[in-house]
Amino acid sequence: MNIHLRLHGRLRDKLPAVQKGRVVLVLPEGATAAEVLAAVGLQDEYVLLAINEEHESELSQALQEGDSVEVFLPSAGG
């Protein structure tokens, strides 16, 4: 199945510059958000996810054909 992945901020460096932080991944049916992160080497990063524009998505969430996954670094301030 095709999953549309968009990386934000410095996470974009995980993909070739020409992709500008966007890529379509081909994953097996029933793949999870955790598998998306592993496919681009982000399995060990602390990140925030939005699946189909729903923030606070879970790593264990199963995906469907054409889903979009956006990955953000948490922001800090003070």
N, C-alpha and C positions, 0 to 999 in steps of 0.2 A: 504494500500500500504506500501511497505517497503522503508524506508529512512535510508541511511547509514550516521551516525553522527560521527564526530571526533572532540574532544575538545582538544585544545592546551594549553600549559602552566599550570598555576594554576587552570584553568577551569576543568582540568582532575579530580580534587578532587570532582567534582559533581557526578562522577560515581564510582562504586566500583573499587578498585585498580586492581582487576583481569581483568577488561575490558580494562585497559591501555588507557583510553580516547576514546574508540571506542564502538559503540553500533548500533544495527539495531533497529529502532523504527517502530512500526506498527501504521500507522495513517490513517484516512479516506481519500478517494480520494479528491483531491483539497485542501488538507491542505497546509498551508503557512509556510514560514520559521519562522514566529513569533510563530506558534503553535509548531514547533520543539523545540524552546527555552523554551516555557512554559512547555513542556513535561519533561524537565530535570531541571526545576527550575531556568532558566536563563532569565526569562521574564523581570526582573528589572535591568539586567546588561547592561552596555554599551560595546558592542562587535562589532567586524567586522566579516562579513560572506563571505564565498566563496561557491557558489553553483555550483557544477560540474566544479570546478576549475576557475570559473569566479568571480574575486574579485569585490568588490563594489556591491554586490547583495543586494536586498531590502527585508525587513521583510515581505512585502506584496506579495512577489513573490510566486505564486502557484507552488507546486512541483508535480513531476510525479513519478510513480513507479521506484524504483532503483536509484533515484537521490542521490547525495552525498552532505552533508552540513558540512563544516568545520567552526569552531568557534574559533576566536582569540581575545585576549585582545589587545587593541591598545597599541603600544609602545610609550614611552616617552623618551625624551633625552634632552640634552642641553649642 
